[in-house]
Amino acid sequence: MTTDNTMRVDLPARGRHPRRRLLGAAAGLAVNGAAAAAAGAIAWSGAARAQEAWPSRTIRLVVPFAAGGVTDTSGRLVAEHLSKRLGQSVVVDNRPGASGNIGSALVVNAAPDGYTLVTGFDGTLVINPHVFAKVPFDTVKDFAPIGKIGDAALIIVAHPDVKANTLADVIALSKRDPNGLSYGTSGTGGTPHVAGEQLRQLTGANLQHVPYKGGGQALADVLGGNIPLVFTAIAGAGGYVRSGKLKAIAVGSAQRTQALPEVPTIAESGVKDFVANSWVGLLAPAKTPKAVIDKLNAELNAVLADAEVKAKLLQMGIEATPGTPQQFGDEIRADLERYAKVVKAAGIKAE
């Protein structure tokens, strides 16, 4: 504005018309806007393709135990078939130590991108938190459940000379002896030990725990007549039961196992609602994208539906149990709570 209230209009330099300058600016904005939109579309498309492309490289499956055990053999079987279905290698990485704590913690600290998974074992995830003074993970907060591979039924077996053929016989025999009846397991704080303590608490049986450095040593001693009973995984004991070298007393599964269908469950034998399975499953680090978890769950369930896989798992003493991530997570939380009570009442501490 001038001092006489008239509007001053600054003419464009070099005689360029204002209208033409505005039109040029608008055209420039349109071009830049179109370029930005195109760039955004390309970026979104690239991100979408990257997400859809999972997996685009090798997946590592950490087994937190040494090679040869049920957790390892079942994990390797699943890894082999997942590799075929996913079109990428699933490589098993054994990281044993501290009853599975070391390998499990390794996965917790890995990037949550679907390329590092763990074969979860109930002894590590739902018992260790109660028997170790400190564990390097929070089972509920630090893992994303993918799905359960299956249940490895536990079984009570006896030397043939033991004067007991049923669980009721075993309980009665233990109560008659002031020193009780010894049972061996794979070690203090393991699933068989906790299951034995749960049985003792529920029945009042005078059962005395004898820990070994592995289920194989415990089986060797019961075969040799050095201890009367062993509480162990059916995978190791099943062959001896079929050959008559050991006597089956009862299994800890909710239903009779296909591996030994003639052997009654502990619940059938008079201990209502007793269930003691050892399970294995797949988990990923927390915050792994839901789309990746769902994809892995679908492929795992497809693997477990394969007749050849089911038969091989059964040979290991594992019954395939496909399900959802939610179902697996619910079972983990329920087992954490259930075993906490048993461990506390028994005063079990890791050696």
Residue pairs with C-beta under 8 A, 6 or more apart in sequence:
1 7
1 8
2 8
11 18
12 18
12 21
50 56
51 289
51 291
54 114
54 291
54 292
54 295
55 86
55 87
55 88
55 114
55 115
56 88
57 88
57 115
58 88
58 89
58 90
58 91
58 115
59 82
59 86
59 88
59 89
59 90
59 91
59 114
59 115
59 116
59 117
60 90
60 91
60 93
60 115
60 116
60 117
61 75
61 78
61 79
61 90
61 91
61 92
61 93
61 117
61 118
61 119
61 282
62 93
62 94
62 95
62 103
62 104
62 106
62 107
62 116
62 117
62 118
62 119
63 71
63 72
63 75
63 76
63 92
63 93
63 94
63 95
63 103
63 118
63 119
64 71
64 95
64 96
64 97
64 100
64 101
64 102
64 103
64 104
64 106
64 118
64 119
64 121
64 124
65 71
65 72
65 94
65 96
65 100
65 103
65 121
66 72
66 94
66 96
67 94
70 152
70 233
70 235
70 278
70 280
70 316
70 317
70 318
71 100
71 119
71 121
71 280
72 92
72 94
72 119
73 316
74 119
74 149
74 150
74 280
74 313
74 316
74 318
75 92
75 119
75 149
75 280
76 92
77 309
77 312
77 313
78 119
78 149
78 282
78 300
78 303
78 309
79 90
79 91
79 92
80 90
81 303
81 306
81 309
82 90
82 296
82 299
82 300
82 303
83 89
83 90
85 299
85 302
85 303
86 299
94 103
95 102
95 103
95 106
96 102
96 103
97 103
98 132
99 123
99 124
99 128
99 132
99 189
99 190
99 350
100 121
100 123
100 124
100 125
100 128
101 124
101 128
101 132
101 135
101 136
101 137
102 136
103 118
104 118
104 120
104 124
104 125
104 136
104 137
105 136
105 137
106 118
107 116
107 117
107 118
107 143
107 283
107 284
107 285
108 136
108 137
108 142
108 143
108 285
108 286
109 285
110 116
110 285
111 285
112 144
112 284
112 285
112 286
112 287
112 288
112 289
113 288
113 289
113 292
114 284
114 288
114 289
114 292
114 293
114 296
116 284
116 285
117 146
117 282
117 283
117 284
117 296
118 143
118 282
118 283
118 284
119 149
119 280
119 281
119 282
120 143
120 145
120 280
120 281
120 282
120 283
121 278
121 279
121 280
122 191
122 277
122 278
122 279
122 280
122 335
123 189
123 190
123 191
123 278
125 139
125 143
125 283
125 332
125 336
126 139
126 332
126 335
126 336
126 339
127 189
127 190
127 191
127 194
127 339
127 343
128 135
128 189
128 350
129 135
129 139
129 336
130 339
130 340
130 343
130 344
130 348
131 188
131 189
131 343
131 348
131 349
131 350
132 189
132 350
133 349
133 350
137 143
139 332
139 336
140 332
140 333
140 336
141 286
142 285
142 286
143 283
143 284
143 285
143 286
144 283
144 284
144 285
144 286
144 287
144 288
144 293
144 325
145 281
145 282
145 283
145 325
145 326
145 328
145 329
145 332
146 281
146 282
146 283
146 284
146 293
146 296
146 297
146 300
146 325
146 328
147 281
147 282
147 296
147 297
147 300
147 301
147 322
147 323
147 324
147 325
147 328
148 279
148 280
148 281
148 321
148 322
148 323
148 327
148 328
148 331
149 279
149 280
149 281
149 282
149 300
149 304
149 313
149 318
149 320
149 321
150 279
150 280
150 304
150 313
150 318
150 319
150 320
150 321
151 253
151 277
151 278
151 279
151 318
151 319
151 321
152 233
152 234
152 235
152 277
152 278
152 279
152 280
152 316
152 317
152 318
153 233
153 234
153 251
153 252
153 253
153 257
153 259
153 277
153 278
153 317
153 319
154 191
154 192
154 195
154 231
154 232
154 233
154 234
154 251
154 252
154 253
154 276
154 277
154 278
155 231
155 232
155 233
155 234
155 237
155 238
155 241
155 248
155 249
155 250
155 251
155 252
155 260
155 263
156 167
156 170
156 183
156 229
156 230
156 231
156 248
156 249
156 250
156 251
156 252
156 266
157 222
157 229
157 230
157 232
157 237
157 240
157 241
157 246
157 247
157 248
157 249
158 164
158 170
158 222
158 228
158 229
158 230
158 246
158 247
158 249
159 222
159 223
159 225
159 227
159 228
159 229
159 246
159 247
160 244
160 245
160 246
160 247
161 225
162 173
162 228
162 229
162 247
163 169
163 173
164 170
164 172
164 173
164 249
165 247
165 249
166 249
166 250
166 264
166 269
167 249
167 250
167 264
167 266
167 269
167 270
167 271
168 269
168 270
170 181
170 205
170 229
170 249
171 203
171 204
171 205
173 181
174 180
174 181
174 205
174 206
174 207
175 204
175 205
175 206
177 206
179 208
180 206
180 207
180 208
181 205
181 206
181 207
181 208
181 228
181 229
182 207
182 208
182 209
182 210
182 227
182 228
182 229
183 196
183 207
183 208
183 209
183 210
183 227
183 228
183 229
183 230
183 231
184 210
184 211
184 212
184 218
184 219
184 221
184 222
184 227
184 229
184 230
184 231
184 232
185 192
185 193
185 196
185 209
185 210
185 211
185 212
185 215
185 218
185 230
185 231
185 232
186 192
186 193
186 211
186 212
186 213
186 214
186 215
186 218
186 232
187 193
187 211
187 212
187 213
187 214
187 351
188 209
188 211
188 348
188 349
188 350
188 351
189 343
189 348
189 349
189 350
189 351
191 276
191 278
192 215
192 231
192 232
192 233
192 278
193 209
193 211
193 231
193 348
194 276
194 339
194 342
194 343
194 346
194 348
195 231
195 252
195 276
196 207
196 209
196 231
197 209
197 342
197 343
197 345
197 346
197 348
198 274
198 276
198 342
199 205
199 207
199 266
199 271
199 274
199 276
200 206
200 207
200 346
201 342
201 345
201 346
202 271
202 274
203 271
207 229
210 218
210 227
211 351
212 218
212 221
215 230
215 232
215 233
215 236
216 236
218 227
218 230
218 232
219 230
219 232
219 236
219 237
219 240
219 246
221 227
221 230
222 228
222 229
222 230
222 246
223 240
223 245
223 246
229 249
230 237
233 278
233 317
234 251
234 257
234 259
234 260
234 317
235 316
235 317
235 318
236 317
237 246
237 248
238 259
238 260
238 317
240 246
241 247
241 248
241 260
241 263
242 260
248 260
248 263
249 263
250 263
250 264
250 265
250 266
250 268
250 269
251 257
251 260
251 263
251 264
251 265
251 266
252 265
252 266
252 274
252 275
252 276
252 277
253 265
253 275
253 277
253 319
254 265
254 267
254 275
254 277
255 265
256 263
256 264
256 265
256 268
257 263
257 317
257 319
258 314
258 319
259 314
259 317
259 319
265 274
266 274
266 276
267 273
267 274
267 275
279 321
279 331
280 318
281 328
282 296
282 300
284 292
284 293
284 296
293 325
294 325
297 324
297 325
300 322
301 322
301 323
303 309
304 310
304 313
304 320
304 321
304 322
305 320
305 322
309 320
310 320
313 319
313 320
314 320
